Structure formats: C-alpha cells, structure tokens
C-alpha cells in the first residue's frame, strides 16, 4: 500500500509561500538601517557631501547583506523546485532556517551601528553561517534516500546542490577570524562568494560533462 502524500504535498506549497514572504521581509528590512539626520534640510552642501560620503560604508554593508540574502533566495528556489513533499522533521529544520534568516535585519542593523566592532561582525558572520548550515541540512535530509524528492533525481544534482549550499557558510566561517584582526577587512571576504560560486559551477559542470561522456572503445587490429 502506497503512502498518501497529498497532505505533505500541500504542506510543501504552504512552506514555499511562507518562505517567500520571509525572504521578501528580510530583504526589505535590511534597508531600514539608513537614517537621515533630523536637520537634513538645514545642512550646507559641504555637510551633505560629508554625510553622503559617511554613508558609503553603511551602503556597502547593506549591499553585501542584500546580495547574501539574494543568494540564499536563489538556493531556496532551486531546492524547492525539487522538493515534492515534506514531513514534520523537514518542517522543523526549515523553520529554524527561516528563524535565522529573519534575524538578518537585526544583524545588519548591528553592523550598521557598530561597524568597527569585531564582535558585531562575528555575530553577523555567525548568523550567515547558521543560515547556510540549516540550508545544507534541509537539502541533505530531503534528498537522503530520496526521502522528499523524486526517486529518479540525479545524484549529481544532489551533490552539486550540497556543495553550493556550503559556499556562504564557509565564507562566513573564514570571515570570523579575520573580523577579530580587522573588522573592516572581514567585509572583503564576502567578495569571494561570486568568485567561488563561479569556480564551483564551472567545476561541477565539467564533472557532469565528464560523467556523461561515453566510454570510448578501442578497436584491436
């Protein structure tokens, strides 16, 4: 007798909608760290220029945070394109994932206000690390023995998604010791993400193509 997956299939659609809402909220709130001075209308041109220059660092932090959340959203959509159902364990794991994701605006605001404090940067990096960790756990659990995905899902796809899920948390882990030495320098570690992603995607593509190549046969004369 085949198990009835109708309820779990409905639940995965609800989880997808909830996740999209959380991602949209997290992206929107990250911008709220910017504040205009109360006397902005009475500022001189020189003071306005100084204020705008002073906001460049905060703008960089915002851009990094937004792009990181965007990377996680892309990973989220890719994973959900393969999920066919869910269960209580998977829902619990993904709830922890969304909980950590929703802390991002607070972590972002903390770094805005204490950008030179190493422990503020470590908090932010730990937040990113936990998001990536739960994303990896969610995917690994769902694909173990094809529990929540189609039974014919290629193992190459499963492994490539696992590797991609580890890019952000690994960069976050690398950034933590750097933050102890130089909080400002730790921000540059995040610039590695698109570079590493490009290298990983290229390596995975080459591996996939090599696995698909037919084995050549030798003709013995």
Wavefront OBJ file of the C-alpha trace (Angstrom):
o trace
v 0.000 0.000 0.000
v 1.448 3.330 -1.104
v 1.576 6.155 1.488
v -0.699 9.124 0.927
v 1.500 12.163 0.214
v -1.364 14.569 -0.537
v -1.118 16.379 2.824
v 2.674 16.643 2.674
v 2.472 17.940 -0.902
v 0.041 20.643 0.224
v 2.330 21.470 3.146
v 5.341 21.998 0.869
v 3.381 24.594 -1.127
v 2.447 26.414 2.082
v 6.073 26.291 3.219
v 7.213 27.719 -0.114
v 4.804 30.661 0.199
v 5.820 31.297 3.804
v 9.482 31.209 2.840
v 8.975 33.716 0.010
v 7.255 36.090 2.447
v 10.097 35.780 4.960
v 12.702 36.406 2.260
v 10.827 39.480 0.997
v 10.502 40.837 4.534
v 14.170 40.238 5.343
v 15.277 41.962 2.127
v 13.020 44.947 2.778
v 14.004 45.474 6.409
v 17.746 45.443 5.665
v 17.333 48.888 4.085
v 15.910 50.383 7.275
v 19.363 50.776 8.792
v 19.785 54.053 6.903
v 18.732 57.174 8.776
v 18.637 60.805 7.660
v 19.751 63.445 10.160
v 16.883 65.451 11.674
v 18.416 68.698 10.408
v 18.915 67.444 6.852
v 17.083 70.416 5.315
v 19.360 72.905 7.061
v 22.625 71.223 6.094
v 25.023 73.031 3.830
v 26.234 71.465 0.601
v 29.538 70.588 2.261
v 27.769 68.901 5.190
v 25.510 66.996 2.797
v 28.551 65.762 0.886
v 30.229 64.703 4.128
v 27.070 62.909 5.228
v 26.767 61.036 1.920
v 30.422 60.021 1.986
v 29.943 58.798 5.545
v 27.077 56.585 4.355
v 29.213 54.747 1.803
v 30.369 52.199 4.364
v 26.805 51.561 5.508
v 25.731 51.283 1.877
v 28.418 48.651 1.308
v 27.222 46.650 4.325
v 23.637 46.879 3.053
v 24.660 45.739 -0.439
v 26.602 42.766 0.957
v 23.671 41.751 3.182
v 21.099 42.104 0.399
v 23.227 40.089 -2.034
v 23.782 37.377 0.585
v 20.038 37.093 1.190
v 19.516 37.036 -2.585
v 21.992 34.153 -2.899
v 20.036 32.244 -0.247
v 16.762 33.008 -2.026
v 18.180 31.604 -5.272
v 19.322 28.481 -3.413
v 15.891 28.276 -1.774
v 14.056 28.399 -5.104
v 16.389 25.785 -6.585
v 15.794 23.416 -3.684
v 12.027 23.872 -3.760
v 11.950 23.077 -7.471
v 12.991 19.532 -6.472
v 11.009 19.121 -3.237
v 7.865 17.090 -3.836
v 6.646 16.770 -0.253
v 7.657 17.482 3.325
v 7.288 15.996 6.804
v 7.459 17.173 10.403
v 11.242 16.849 10.659
v 11.814 18.793 7.452
v 9.340 21.469 8.539
v 11.207 21.843 11.843
v 14.578 22.159 10.087
v 13.235 24.717 7.638
v 11.563 26.675 10.427
v 14.976 27.031 12.088
v 16.356 28.129 8.723
v 13.691 30.837 8.381
v 14.191 31.904 12.005
v 17.894 32.527 11.364
v 17.054 34.287 8.111
v 14.689 36.695 9.848
v 17.470 37.664 12.281
v 19.423 39.103 9.337
v 17.834 42.596 9.600
v 18.881 42.814 13.273
v 22.392 41.572 12.460
v 22.557 44.044 9.597
v 21.468 46.933 11.849
v 24.002 45.864 14.465
v 26.810 46.024 11.912
v 25.481 49.394 10.667
v 25.788 50.913 14.124
v 28.918 49.055 15.290
v 30.781 48.574 12.033
v 34.203 48.716 13.714
v 33.308 46.298 16.496
v 34.717 42.800 15.853
v 32.021 41.061 17.902
v 29.260 42.749 15.862
v 30.895 41.341 12.727
v 31.241 37.920 14.371
v 27.523 37.993 15.255
v 26.689 38.799 11.625
v 29.010 36.098 10.279
v 27.612 33.522 12.712
v 24.099 34.425 11.565
v 25.077 33.781 7.930
v 26.858 30.581 8.969
v 23.725 29.216 10.663
v 21.512 30.062 7.670
v 23.827 28.148 5.348
v 24.121 25.272 7.803
v 20.357 24.771 8.036
v 20.012 25.128 4.266
v 22.559 22.344 3.827
v 20.878 20.172 6.480
v 17.465 20.721 4.910
v 18.645 19.657 1.463
v 20.687 16.717 2.775
v 17.758 15.426 4.822
v 15.264 15.807 1.961
v 17.497 14.008 -0.540
v 18.743 11.234 1.746
v 17.463 8.077 0.082
v 15.277 10.452 -1.990
v 13.002 10.917 1.012
v 11.264 14.129 -0.113
v 12.251 14.283 -3.784
v 11.613 12.169 -6.837
v 13.287 8.782 -6.756
v 14.881 9.433 -10.157
v 16.584 12.681 -9.113
v 20.178 12.508 -10.346
v 22.812 12.063 -7.643
v 24.980 14.595 -9.478
v 22.305 17.256 -8.913
v 22.023 16.323 -5.241
v 25.763 16.604 -4.686
v 26.102 19.856 -6.624
v 23.321 21.451 -4.571
v 25.029 20.311 -1.371
v 28.305 21.881 -2.466
v 26.615 25.160 -3.445
v 24.794 25.331 -0.098
v 28.156 25.334 1.679
v 29.673 28.320 -0.158
v 28.171 31.096 2.007
v 28.685 29.369 5.389
v 32.301 28.537 4.529
v 32.953 32.186 3.627
v 31.239 33.223 6.878
v 33.460 30.839 8.832
v 36.536 32.292 7.130
v 35.386 35.815 7.948
v 35.119 35.223 11.722
v 38.877 35.056 12.499
v 39.503 37.922 10.062
v 36.978 40.047 11.993
v 38.982 39.560 15.179
v 42.045 41.038 13.475
v 40.355 43.667 11.285
v 36.553 44.168 11.264
v 36.751 46.262 8.083
v 38.846 43.682 6.254
v 36.360 40.933 7.106
v 33.816 42.538 4.768
v 36.103 41.821 1.816
v 35.795 38.082 2.430
v 32.208 38.268 1.148
v 33.540 39.347 -2.242
v 34.822 35.789 -2.582
v 31.277 34.406 -2.845
v 30.610 35.253 -6.533
v 34.165 34.178 -7.424
v 33.895 30.882 -5.549
v 30.382 30.315 -6.943
v 31.690 30.782 -10.487
v 34.580 28.375 -9.885
v 32.321 25.780 -8.232
v 29.709 25.993 -11.001
v 32.405 25.561 -13.635
v 33.951 22.594 -11.806
v 30.555 20.936 -11.303
v 29.704 21.478 -14.977
v 32.974 19.895 -16.085
v 32.427 16.964 -13.730
v 28.900 16.480 -15.036
v 30.068 16.597 -18.669
v 32.885 14.125 -18.000
v 30.441 11.715 -16.361
v 28.122 11.933 -19.354
v 30.868 11.201 -21.898
v 30.531 7.706 -23.368
v 33.364 5.322 -22.692
v 35.421 5.007 -25.848
v 36.043 1.568 -27.170
v 39.339 0.544 -28.641
v 39.413 -1.408 -31.860
v 42.020 -4.100 -31.725
v 43.523 -4.698 -35.060
l 1 2 3 4 5 6 7 8 9 10 11 12 13 14 15 16 17 18 19 20 21 22 23 24 25 26 27 28 29 30 31 32 33 34 35 36 37 38 39 40 41 42 43 44 45 46 47 48 49 50 51 52 53 54 55 56 57 58 59 60 61 62 63 64 65 66 67 68 69 70 71 72 73 74 75 76 77 78 79 80 81 82 83 84 85 86 87 88 89 90 91 92 93 94 95 96 97 98 99 100 101 102 103 104 105 106 107 108 109 110 111 112 113 114 115 116 117 118 119 120 121 122 123 124 125 126 127 128 129 130 131 132 133 134 135 136 137 138 139 140 141 142 143 144 145 146 147 148 149 150 151 152 153 154 155 156 157 158 159 160 161 162 163 164 165 166 167 168 169 170 171 172 173 174 175 176 177 178 179 180 181 182 183 184 185 186 187 188 189 190 191 192 193 194 195 196 197 198 199 200 201 202 203 204 205 206 207 208 209 210 211 212 213 214 215 216 217 218 219 220 221
